[in-house]
Amino acid sequence: MTGAPIDYYAALGIASTATTQQIRDAYKRAALKTHPDRVPHNSPERDERTRKFQLINDAYYTLSDATRRRDYDSARIYHGFGSGASTASTAYDSDTDDNIPDPGPTPGGFPWSSFGFSSKAKNKEEEQKFESEQFGDVFEEMLREEGMAEGSGRPTGMFWSVVGGLSGGAMGFIVANFPGMIAGAAAGNRLGAIRDAKGKSVYAVFQELDQGDRAKLLSQLAAKVFSKVVTG
C-alpha cells in the first residue's frame, strides 16, 4: 500500500458524525479558504494551497456520497479511529489565511485516498477536471444563495454588477474585449446581458476572468459565506 493515510473528516474540519448538509457546508468554507486562485500565480503559497485544495476535494468526494462514506467509515473504524473519533479542526470557521488545517498522516497504515476523488482520475489533467467540476457545482450553489445566479446557474444582474466592479479588465472581458469601455457596477449590470446571452454559467464566466479578478470574487464570496458561520 502506498500514500499517507488522511483523516477526511479532519480535512474538512468536521466531526465524523457530521450530517450531509454539514459536510457540504464545511466543503464550501474549506474550498473558499484553500482555493489556489486566492493568491497570485507566482505566490510561494500556491503549491501548498493547491495540495490542500485537492485534499478537501478528495474528502468531499468521499464523504458526500452515502456509499463511499459508509465504506470509508468501515475502514476508518477497522484501522483504529473509532466511530466518533476525529482530529477535526475548527480553523475553517474564519476566512483568515493563517493556520489552514492540515491533518497530515494519521496512524494505521491505510491509504484513505483509495476511497477518494484523486484515485478515480486516470491522470493529472483528468483529476483537475473533476476537481473543477465538483467545485463549480458548489460555487454556483453559493452564488444562487447570494442572488448572483439563477437556478440553472446562469448569471443574474447582481452577478454582473459585481463582475463589472471588479476591475477595468473585467469590462473588456464582458464585451469581448471591446476597447475603451469603463468598468463599473452599473455598466457591468447593463452590459452583462451581452455576455449572458451566450448562455454561460457563472462558473464558466469565473474561469474566464483573469486571475486577479477571480481572487477578488472568491474573497468577496468567502466574506459572505464566513459571515454566516455560527460558532458555539
Helices and strands as residue ranges (DSSP letters): H 8-12, H 20-34, G 36-38, H 46-63, H 66-78, G 91-93, G 112-115, G 118-120, H 124-145, H 157-166, H 168-174, H 185-196, H 202-208, H 211-227
